[in-house]
Amino acid sequence: MRTLFLAAALLTGFTCSADEQSHEEYIKEVNKAFDRVFEVTNGKTLSQKINALKGLSVEFADNEAVYDMLLQERGTTYSFIGQHQQALAAFDKRDSTPKKLHEEIKGLSIPNAVDAIVKKSAEHQIVMINEAHHVPQHRVLTYRLLEGLWEQGYRYLALEALSENAENEMAKEYVFEKAGFYTVEPVFANLLVHAQQLGFQLVSYDYGSEMQGGTEAREKSAAKNLRDKIFDNTPNAKVIIHVGYNHINEDGWLAYYLKESLELDPLTINQTEIAEKSEKKFEPETYTWLVDSHTFNEPVLLMDSEQRFWSHNPEKYDVNVIWPRTEYSLNRPDWARLGRELMRVDMSWCEENYPCTVEVYRVGEDDDVPADRIVISTENEASGIFISPSSSQIKVTNVEGQVLHTESLE
Protein backbone atom coordinates (compact mmCIF):
# COMPACT_ATOMS: atom_id res chain seq x y z
CA MET A 1 0.00 0.00 0.00
CA ARG A 2 2.79 2.43 0.86
CA THR A 3 4.41 1.69 -2.53
CA LEU A 4 1.23 2.70 -4.31
CA PHE A 5 0.94 5.96 -2.37
CA LEU A 6 4.56 6.85 -3.08
CA ALA A 7 4.24 6.08 -6.77
CA ALA A 8 1.03 8.10 -6.93
CA ALA A 9 2.66 11.08 -5.22
CA LEU A 10 5.64 10.93 -7.56
CA LEU A 11 3.45 10.78 -10.65
CA THR A 12 1.22 13.58 -9.40
CA GLY A 13 3.94 15.97 -8.36
CA PHE A 14 6.43 15.07 -11.10
CA THR A 15 8.60 17.98 -12.20
CA CYS A 16 11.70 16.49 -13.76
CA SER A 17 14.80 18.07 -12.26
CA ALA A 18 16.93 17.51 -15.36
CA ASP A 19 15.35 18.57 -18.66
CA GLU A 20 16.96 15.72 -20.56
CA GLN A 21 15.61 13.07 -18.19
CA SER A 22 12.32 11.51 -19.30
CA HIS A 23 9.39 10.76 -17.05
CA GLU A 24 9.94 7.04 -17.60
CA GLU A 25 13.62 7.23 -16.63
CA TYR A 26 12.70 9.19 -13.52
CA ILE A 27 10.18 6.58 -12.36
CA LYS A 28 12.58 3.74 -13.21
CA GLU A 29 15.34 5.24 -11.08
CA VAL A 30 12.99 5.92 -8.19
CA ASN A 31 11.60 2.40 -8.28
CA LYS A 32 15.12 0.97 -8.35
CA ALA A 33 16.02 2.88 -5.18
CA PHE A 34 12.76 2.24 -3.39
CA ASP A 35 13.75 -1.22 -2.15
CA ARG A 36 16.79 0.34 -0.53
CA VAL A 37 14.69 3.07 1.08
CA PHE A 38 12.14 0.54 2.31
CA GLU A 39 14.89 -1.62 3.78
CA VAL A 40 16.33 1.27 5.76
CA THR A 41 13.05 2.82 6.97
CA ASN A 42 10.62 -0.09 7.38
CA GLY A 43 9.52 -0.63 10.96
CA LYS A 44 11.34 2.47 12.21
CA THR A 45 9.91 5.16 14.44
CA LEU A 46 9.35 8.53 12.80
CA SER A 47 12.48 9.95 14.47
CA GLN A 48 14.55 7.01 13.23
CA LYS A 49 13.06 7.40 9.77
CA ILE A 50 14.11 11.05 9.57
CA ASN A 51 17.69 10.11 10.45
CA ALA A 52 17.66 7.27 7.92
CA LEU A 53 16.35 9.55 5.17
CA LYS A 54 19.08 12.09 5.91
CA GLY A 55 21.68 9.35 5.52
CA LEU A 56 20.13 8.14 2.26
CA SER A 57 20.14 11.71 0.95
CA VAL A 58 23.92 11.69 1.31
CA GLU A 59 24.16 8.25 -0.28
CA PHE A 60 22.06 9.28 -3.31
CA ALA A 61 23.21 12.92 -3.52
CA ASP A 62 24.42 12.43 -7.11
CA ASN A 63 21.20 10.78 -8.30
CA GLU A 64 18.74 13.60 -8.95
CA ALA A 65 15.65 11.43 -9.31
CA VAL A 66 16.22 9.50 -6.10
CA TYR A 67 17.39 12.57 -4.20
CA ASP A 68 14.20 14.34 -5.26
CA MET A 69 12.11 11.43 -3.98
CA LEU A 70 14.01 11.40 -0.69
CA LEU A 71 13.30 15.11 -0.17
CA GLN A 72 9.60 14.37 -0.67
CA GLU A 73 9.80 11.58 1.88
CA ARG A 74 11.62 13.80 4.35
CA GLY A 75 9.13 16.62 3.94
CA THR A 76 6.19 14.29 4.47
CA THR A 77 7.79 12.68 7.52
CA TYR A 78 8.53 16.08 9.03
CA SER A 79 4.84 16.92 8.61
CA PHE A 80 3.92 13.76 10.53
CA ILE A 81 5.97 14.89 13.54
CA GLY A 82 4.66 18.44 13.68
CA GLN A 83 7.75 20.13 12.22
CA HIS A 84 6.12 22.40 9.64
CA GLN A 85 9.12 24.61 8.91
CA GLN A 86 11.37 21.61 8.20
CA ALA A 87 8.71 20.08 5.96
CA LEU A 88 8.56 23.25 3.87
CA ALA A 89 12.35 23.46 3.70
CA ALA A 90 12.69 19.91 2.37
CA PHE A 91 10.38 20.66 -0.54
CA ASP A 92 11.90 24.07 -1.24
CA LYS A 93 15.15 22.31 -2.09
CA ARG A 94 13.34 20.59 -4.96
CA ASP A 95 12.25 23.73 -6.84
CA SER A 96 13.73 26.99 -5.63
CA THR A 97 12.77 29.17 -8.62
CA PRO A 98 10.14 31.74 -7.54
CA LYS A 99 7.23 32.39 -9.93
CA LYS A 100 6.66 35.92 -11.23
CA LEU A 101 4.07 38.40 -9.98
CA HIS A 102 0.65 38.47 -11.68
CA GLU A 103 0.04 42.19 -12.03
CA GLU A 104 -3.73 41.83 -12.41
CA ILE A 105 -4.12 40.80 -8.78
CA LYS A 106 -3.38 44.35 -7.63
CA GLY A 107 -6.93 45.42 -8.42
CA LEU A 108 -8.68 42.48 -6.74
CA SER A 109 -10.30 42.13 -3.32
CA ILE A 110 -9.35 39.38 -0.85
CA PRO A 111 -12.48 38.01 0.84
CA ASN A 112 -12.40 35.28 3.47
CA ALA A 113 -11.95 32.02 1.56
CA VAL A 114 -14.23 29.86 3.74
CA ASP A 115 -17.17 32.27 3.53
CA ALA A 116 -16.78 32.82 -0.22
CA ILE A 117 -16.41 29.11 -1.04
CA VAL A 118 -19.43 28.11 1.05
CA LYS A 119 -21.54 30.72 -0.76
CA LYS A 120 -20.26 29.64 -4.19
CA SER A 121 -20.77 25.95 -3.39
CA ALA A 122 -24.55 26.43 -3.70
CA GLU A 123 -24.02 26.52 -7.48
CA HIS A 124 -22.26 23.13 -7.55
CA GLN A 125 -22.66 19.48 -6.59
CA ILE A 126 -18.94 18.82 -6.27
CA VAL A 127 -16.31 20.86 -4.42
CA MET A 128 -12.72 19.71 -4.98
CA ILE A 129 -9.91 20.93 -2.71
CA ASN A 130 -6.24 20.09 -3.21
CA GLU A 131 -3.32 19.81 -0.83
CA ALA A 132 0.43 19.44 -0.88
CA HIS A 133 0.92 16.21 1.04
CA HIS A 134 3.62 17.70 3.28
CA VAL A 135 1.47 20.70 4.32
CA PRO A 136 -1.20 19.74 6.91
CA GLN A 137 -2.39 23.36 6.80
CA HIS A 138 -4.20 22.51 3.56
CA ARG A 139 -6.31 19.96 5.45
CA VAL A 140 -7.37 22.74 7.80
CA LEU A 141 -9.21 24.50 4.95
CA THR A 142 -11.36 21.43 4.37
CA TYR A 143 -11.85 21.10 8.14
CA ARG A 144 -13.10 24.68 8.34
CA LEU A 145 -15.38 24.29 5.32
CA LEU A 146 -17.20 21.22 6.61
CA GLU A 147 -19.87 22.91 8.73
CA GLY A 148 -20.78 25.48 6.08
CA LEU A 149 -20.88 22.90 3.31
CA TRP A 150 -23.03 20.61 5.46
CA GLU A 151 -25.53 23.47 5.71
CA GLN A 152 -25.43 23.70 1.91
CA GLY A 153 -26.47 20.05 1.64
CA TYR A 154 -23.11 18.37 1.18
CA ARG A 155 -23.15 14.90 2.75
CA TYR A 156 -20.12 13.03 1.36
CA LEU A 157 -16.41 13.58 1.94
CA ALA A 158 -14.29 11.59 -0.52
CA LEU A 159 -10.56 11.44 0.17
CA GLU A 160 -7.68 10.37 -2.03
CA ALA A 161 -5.76 9.39 1.11
CA LEU A 162 -8.19 6.73 2.36
CA SER A 163 -7.33 3.07 1.82
CA GLU A 164 -9.81 0.94 -0.08
CA ASN A 165 -13.07 0.62 1.91
CA ALA A 166 -11.47 2.16 5.02
CA GLU A 167 -14.68 4.12 5.50
CA ASN A 168 -16.49 0.88 6.33
CA GLU A 169 -14.05 0.08 9.15
CA MET A 170 -13.78 3.57 10.64
CA ALA A 171 -14.86 4.33 14.19
CA LYS A 172 -16.29 7.80 14.80
CA GLU A 173 -14.17 8.36 17.90
CA TYR A 174 -10.73 7.93 16.33
CA VAL A 175 -8.81 7.06 13.16
CA PHE A 176 -7.05 3.71 12.95
CA GLU A 177 -3.51 3.52 11.59
CA LYS A 178 -4.33 1.42 8.51
CA ALA A 179 -6.99 3.86 7.30
CA GLY A 180 -4.38 5.31 4.95
CA PHE A 181 -0.84 6.59 4.67
CA TYR A 182 -1.25 10.38 4.98
CA THR A 183 -4.09 9.92 7.46
CA VAL A 184 -1.58 9.04 10.21
CA GLU A 185 -0.75 12.76 10.28
CA PRO A 186 -2.70 14.20 13.24
CA VAL A 187 -4.40 17.12 11.45
CA PHE A 188 -5.67 14.68 8.82
CA ALA A 189 -6.95 12.38 11.55
CA ASN A 190 -8.76 15.32 13.16
CA LEU A 191 -10.35 16.15 9.81
CA LEU A 192 -11.76 12.62 9.49
CA VAL A 193 -13.11 12.56 13.05
CA HIS A 194 -14.68 16.02 12.68
CA ALA A 195 -16.35 15.06 9.39
CA GLN A 196 -17.88 11.92 10.86
CA GLN A 197 -19.09 13.74 13.95
CA LEU A 198 -20.93 16.21 11.70
CA GLY A 199 -22.55 13.31 9.84
CA PHE A 200 -20.52 13.13 6.62
CA GLN A 201 -20.16 9.77 4.90
CA LEU A 202 -16.48 9.17 4.16
CA VAL A 203 -15.65 7.66 0.77
CA SER A 204 -12.43 6.04 -0.48
CA TYR A 205 -11.87 5.98 -4.23
CA ASP A 206 -8.16 6.07 -5.12
CA TYR A 207 -7.11 2.43 -5.21
CA GLY A 208 -6.68 -0.58 -7.45
CA SER A 209 -4.18 -1.88 -9.96
CA GLU A 210 -4.92 1.07 -12.26
CA MET A 211 -2.81 3.30 -9.98
CA GLN A 212 0.29 1.79 -11.61
CA GLY A 213 -1.03 2.36 -15.12
CA GLY A 214 -0.27 6.06 -15.45
CA THR A 215 -2.26 9.21 -14.84
CA GLU A 216 -5.11 8.56 -17.27
CA ALA A 217 -5.80 5.03 -15.99
CA ARG A 218 -5.66 6.16 -12.38
CA GLU A 219 -7.96 9.16 -12.90
CA LYS A 220 -10.53 7.17 -14.88
CA SER A 221 -10.54 4.50 -12.17
CA ALA A 222 -11.02 7.10 -9.45
CA ALA A 223 -13.90 8.71 -11.34
CA LYS A 224 -15.55 5.32 -11.81
CA ASN A 225 -15.18 4.47 -8.12
CA LEU A 226 -16.80 7.75 -7.13
CA ARG A 227 -19.62 7.22 -9.60
CA ASP A 228 -20.19 3.64 -8.39
CA LYS A 229 -20.07 4.51 -4.69
CA ILE A 230 -22.05 7.76 -4.74
CA PHE A 231 -23.65 9.08 -7.89
CA ASP A 232 -25.19 5.89 -9.34
CA ASN A 233 -27.29 5.55 -6.20
CA THR A 234 -27.67 9.26 -5.35
CA PRO A 235 -27.40 11.32 -8.56
CA ASN A 236 -28.15 14.57 -6.75
CA ALA A 237 -25.54 13.98 -4.05
CA LYS A 238 -23.35 16.89 -2.98
CA VAL A 239 -19.76 15.78 -2.52
CA ILE A 240 -16.51 17.26 -1.20
CA ILE A 241 -13.41 15.64 -2.71
CA HIS A 242 -10.07 16.23 -0.97
CA VAL A 243 -7.16 15.40 -3.26
CA GLY A 244 -3.44 15.90 -3.71
CA TYR A 245 -1.91 18.42 -6.08
CA ASN A 246 -3.09 18.22 -9.71
CA HIS A 247 -6.16 16.02 -9.32
CA ILE A 248 -8.34 19.16 -9.18
CA ASN A 249 -7.19 20.09 -12.68
CA GLU A 250 -9.91 20.13 -15.33
CA ASP A 251 -7.54 19.34 -18.21
CA GLY A 252 -6.99 15.59 -17.99
CA TRP A 253 -7.01 14.84 -14.28
CA LEU A 254 -9.78 13.64 -11.94
CA ALA A 255 -11.87 16.82 -12.22
CA TYR A 256 -11.91 16.39 -16.01
CA TYR A 257 -13.10 12.79 -15.90
CA LEU A 258 -15.77 13.55 -13.31
CA LYS A 259 -17.04 16.41 -15.44
CA GLU A 260 -17.04 14.17 -18.50
CA SER A 261 -18.77 11.16 -16.95
CA LEU A 262 -21.24 12.94 -14.65
CA GLU A 263 -21.85 16.12 -16.68
CA LEU A 264 -21.23 18.11 -13.53
CA ASP A 265 -18.92 21.10 -13.24
CA PRO A 266 -16.89 20.84 -10.00
CA LEU A 267 -15.74 23.89 -8.05
CA THR A 268 -11.97 23.35 -8.09
CA ILE A 269 -9.82 24.96 -5.38
CA ASN A 270 -6.02 25.18 -5.49
CA GLN A 271 -3.96 25.79 -2.32
CA THR A 272 -0.57 24.67 -3.63
CA GLU A 273 0.23 27.22 -6.35
CA ILE A 274 0.47 30.49 -4.38
CA ALA A 275 1.78 29.41 -1.03
CA GLU A 276 4.14 30.04 1.85
CA LYS A 277 7.67 28.66 1.65
CA SER A 278 10.33 28.03 4.26
CA GLU A 279 12.05 31.30 3.31
CA LYS A 280 10.78 34.42 1.61
CA LYS A 281 13.29 34.02 -1.23
CA PHE A 282 11.51 30.86 -2.38
CA GLU A 283 8.02 32.37 -2.43
CA PRO A 284 6.07 33.07 -5.62
CA GLU A 285 6.19 36.82 -6.14
CA THR A 286 2.38 36.89 -6.19
CA TYR A 287 2.32 35.42 -2.68
CA THR A 288 4.93 37.84 -1.37
CA TRP A 289 3.08 40.85 -2.79
CA LEU A 290 -0.25 39.71 -1.31
CA VAL A 291 1.00 39.13 2.23
CA ASP A 292 3.11 42.29 2.21
CA SER A 293 0.34 44.49 0.77
CA HIS A 294 -2.64 43.22 2.78
CA THR A 295 -3.35 42.32 6.37
CA PHE A 296 -5.19 39.01 6.76
CA ASN A 297 -5.14 36.33 9.43
CA GLU A 298 -7.28 33.71 7.69
CA PRO A 299 -7.10 32.06 4.27
CA VAL A 300 -8.38 34.31 1.49
CA LEU A 301 -9.10 34.15 -2.21
CA LEU A 302 -9.07 36.79 -4.93
CA MET A 303 -12.24 38.29 -6.42
CA ASP A 304 -12.99 40.99 -8.96
CA SER A 305 -15.62 43.74 -8.74
CA GLU A 306 -18.23 41.46 -10.33
CA GLN A 307 -17.71 38.82 -7.61
CA ARG A 308 -15.85 36.45 -9.93
CA PHE A 309 -13.11 34.26 -8.49
CA TRP A 310 -9.57 34.78 -9.77
CA SER A 311 -7.46 31.79 -10.79
CA HIS A 312 -3.76 31.69 -11.59
CA ASN A 313 -4.62 29.09 -14.22
CA PRO A 314 -8.34 29.27 -15.12
CA GLU A 315 -8.04 26.55 -17.76
CA LYS A 316 -7.13 24.11 -14.99
CA TYR A 317 -8.97 25.20 -11.84
CA ASP A 318 -11.42 27.81 -10.60
CA VAL A 319 -9.77 29.60 -7.71
CA ASN A 320 -6.61 29.94 -5.63
CA VAL A 321 -6.74 30.02 -1.84
CA ILE A 322 -3.92 31.89 -0.14
CA TRP A 323 -2.93 31.39 3.49
CA PRO A 324 -1.10 34.05 5.53
CA ARG A 325 2.40 33.27 6.67
CA THR A 326 2.36 30.86 9.58
CA GLU A 327 2.57 32.25 13.09
CA TYR A 328 3.84 30.03 15.88
CA SER A 329 3.12 29.63 19.58
CA LEU A 330 5.44 27.30 21.53
CA ASN A 331 6.87 26.19 18.17
CA ARG A 332 3.46 25.05 16.93
CA PRO A 333 1.60 26.54 13.95
CA ASP A 334 -1.44 28.51 15.05
CA TRP A 335 -3.51 27.09 12.17
CA ALA A 336 -3.10 23.59 13.69
CA ARG A 337 -4.97 24.56 16.84
CA LEU A 338 -8.43 23.51 15.52
CA GLY A 339 -10.11 25.15 18.50
CA ARG A 340 -7.99 23.26 21.02
CA GLU A 341 -5.96 24.42 23.99
CA LEU A 342 -2.18 24.72 23.60
CA MET A 343 -0.47 23.15 26.60
CA ARG A 344 3.26 23.58 27.29
CA VAL A 345 5.20 20.32 27.25
CA ASP A 346 6.80 19.42 30.57
CA MET A 347 10.38 18.69 29.48
CA SER A 348 10.89 16.31 32.39
CA TRP A 349 8.62 13.89 30.53
CA CYS A 350 11.48 13.21 28.09
CA GLU A 351 13.80 12.10 30.91
CA GLU A 352 16.75 13.65 29.04
CA ASN A 353 16.16 11.37 26.04
CA TYR A 354 16.25 13.39 22.82
CA PRO A 355 14.68 13.39 20.38
CA CYS A 356 11.53 12.41 22.24
CA THR A 357 8.03 12.13 20.81
CA VAL A 358 5.02 13.55 22.65
CA GLU A 359 1.62 12.32 21.47
CA VAL A 360 -1.96 13.05 22.55
CA TYR A 361 -4.53 10.28 22.15
CA ARG A 362 -8.30 10.28 22.04
CA VAL A 363 -9.18 6.77 23.20
CA GLY A 364 -5.81 5.09 23.67
CA GLU A 365 -6.50 2.07 21.46
CA ASP A 366 -3.43 0.29 20.09
CA ASP A 367 -4.14 1.51 16.54
CA ASP A 368 -5.33 5.00 17.52
CA VAL A 369 -3.75 7.74 15.38
CA PRO A 370 -2.74 10.56 17.77
CA ALA A 371 -4.81 13.73 17.82
CA ASP A 372 -1.51 15.58 18.12
CA ARG A 373 2.17 14.70 17.82
CA ILE A 374 5.39 16.65 18.21
CA VAL A 375 9.01 15.50 18.21
CA ILE A 376 11.27 17.54 20.49
CA SER A 377 14.94 17.54 19.53
CA THR A 378 16.65 19.19 22.52
CA GLU A 379 15.90 20.15 26.11
CA ASN A 380 16.09 23.84 25.15
CA GLU A 381 13.31 23.48 22.59
CA ALA A 382 10.15 24.89 24.20
CA SER A 383 7.13 23.22 22.69
CA GLY A 384 3.41 22.70 23.16
CA ILE A 385 0.76 20.11 22.47
CA PHE A 386 -2.87 20.61 21.50
CA ILE A 387 -5.46 19.09 23.83
CA SER A 388 -9.25 19.14 23.88
CA PRO A 389 -12.03 17.73 26.09
CA SER A 390 -11.88 14.53 24.01
CA SER A 391 -8.17 13.98 24.77
CA SER A 392 -7.63 11.03 27.10
CA GLN A 393 -3.88 10.43 27.35
CA ILE A 394 -0.42 11.84 26.70
CA LYS A 395 2.32 9.37 25.79
CA VAL A 396 6.03 10.19 25.55
CA THR A 397 8.49 7.87 23.81
CA ASN A 398 12.21 7.85 23.00
CA VAL A 399 13.74 7.49 19.56
CA GLU A 400 13.33 3.69 19.67
CA GLY A 401 9.65 3.99 20.58
CA GLN A 402 10.04 2.95 24.22
CA VAL A 403 7.56 4.64 26.56
CA LEU A 404 9.15 7.21 28.88
CA HIS A 405 6.04 8.76 30.40
CA THR A 406 2.24 8.64 30.29
CA GLU A 407 -0.20 11.22 31.57
CA SER A 408 -3.95 10.77 31.94
CA LEU A 409 -6.12 13.69 30.83
CA GLU A 410 -9.44 12.26 31.96
DAWO-V217659 format. One line per field, one symbol per residue. ss: DSSP state (H for helix, E for strand, L for the rest). phi: phi as a letter, one per 40 degrees, with the letter a starting at -180 (. if undefined). Layout:
ss: ???
phi: ???
//
This chain:
ss: LHHHHHHHHHHHLLLLLLLLLLHHHHHHHHHHHHHHHHHHHLLLLHHHHHHHHHHHHHHLLLLHHHHHHHHHHHHHHHHHLLLHHHHHHHHHLLLLLLLLLLHHHHHLELLEHHHHHHHHHLLLLEEEEEELLLLLHHHHHHHHHHHHHHHLLLLEEEELLELLLHHHLLLLLLLEHHHELHHHLHHHHHHHHHHHHHLLEEEELLLLHHHHLLHHHHHHHHHHHHHHHHHLLLLLLLEEEEEEHHHHLLLLLHHHHHHHHHLLLLEEEELLLLLLLLLHHHLLHHHHHHHHHLLLLLLEELELLLLLELLLLLLLLLEEEELLLLLEELLEEHHHLLLLEEEELLHHHHLLLLLEEEEEELLLLLLELLLEEEEELLLLLLLEEEELLLLLEEEEELLLLLEEEEEELL
phi: .cccccccccccccbdcbdcccdccdccccccccdcccdcbcgccccccdcccccccccbdcbdccdccccccccccdccbgbcccccccccccabccccccccccbbcbcdcccccdcccccbbbbbbbacccbddcccdcdccdcccdccgcbbbcbdcccdgdccbccccabcdccicccccdcccccccccccchcccbcabahccccbgcccccccccccccccbcccbccdbbcbbbcfcccccbhbddccccccbfbcccbbbbccbacbcbdcccdcccdccccbbbabbcbbbacccgcccbcaccbacacbbccccbbbfgbcccccfgcccbcccccdcfgbbcbbbbbbcbgccbccdcaaacbcacccdabbcbadccbabbbbcccgccbabacbc
//
